[in-house]
Amino acid sequence: MDDAARAGASPLASIDAVERGLAGAGYIASRQISTAVYLAHHLQKPILVEGPAGVGKTELAKSVASWLKRPLIRMQCYEGLDESKALYEWKYGKQLLYTQILKDKINSVIGEADDLAAALGKLHAFGDVFFSDQFLEPRPLLRSLQEPGGAVLLIDEIDKSDQEFEAFLLEILSDYQVTIPEIGTVAAIVPPIVLLTSNSTRDLGDALKRRCLHLHIGFPDEKLEAKIIASRVPGIDARLLRQLVSFVQQARALDLKKAPSVSETIDWAKVMLLLHISVLDADLVRDTLNVLLKFEADIEAAGKQIAAITHKARQVV
């Protein structure tokens, strides 16, 4: 397909188009990731993205939004998250203000009503206004349904929420709609692209998993990690890049409490660029290892093998 034909095609017309689009947004995606995003759009199904922290789960949602030029609506999950924080709540202050106005204007509202029933009927009709769209404060889930051009909805760290909240999500994830008792059913104008992320701190329910495409993002191999670092840290010396990636790949094979993630590798590469380093050496690694490893026990464990790992990394051509 030539460039002119591509220009007129949908940005999600093919898996290759997805891969190119994400790369243009700075996200180097594997074929599996590109396929999941393509299927999520065309099947209108959410993606449940699992994997260790720092491998690019949240960044995937940001990159999809950036590439498609859709607003990113993020909902951070935590224990105790409920409907009022996730879906909507009423603007109580505004309702109270209008209640006071109604109180001051009660005589004009009731007018010439002949009896109590007629007066109550007029008040009841007026009172329905208090539970209408103008008094509704949409939260992330509802906002994602109301976006006229569609949105990317990121439900981040779903495994930190309660099982009750999982159950609450099922209607939205199945039909891209939600029922508000006082108003009725609100359906998406354009179904959002939904990504749920999980660090697997608890098992998620079967009902939630059935509604989602599953995508596991693990630690990348050397070739893919080198591409990722090069895209996120432009200007890094090619030889140093290969050495950094080799060192990190070896470090992940150690018995660590938390293996270094891709995001930490990116930070470490930025440190090297800041310090104008072109070749790894053991002393430099010791001085900056706290950027890569986040637990003192891991730093001590890796410290015993720094010389050997650094030497091996420097042999990479």
Buried (B, 14 or more C-beta within 10 A) or exposed (E): EEEEEBEEEEBBBBBEBBBBBBBEBBBBBBEEBBBBBBBBBEEBBBBBBBBBBBBBBBBBBBBBBBBBEBBBBBBBBEEEBEBEBBBBBBBEEEBEEBEEEBEEEEEEBBEEBEEEEEBEEEBEEBEEEBBEEEBBEBBBBBBBBBBEEBBBBBBBBBBBBBEEBBEBBBBBBEBBEBEBEEEEEBEBEBBBBBBBBBBEEEEBEEEBBEBBBEBBBEBBEEEBBBBBBBBBBEEBBEBBBBBBBBBBBBBEEBEBEBBBBBBBBBBBBBBBBEEEBEEBBBEBBBEBBEBBBBEEEBBEBBBEEBBEBBEBBBEBE
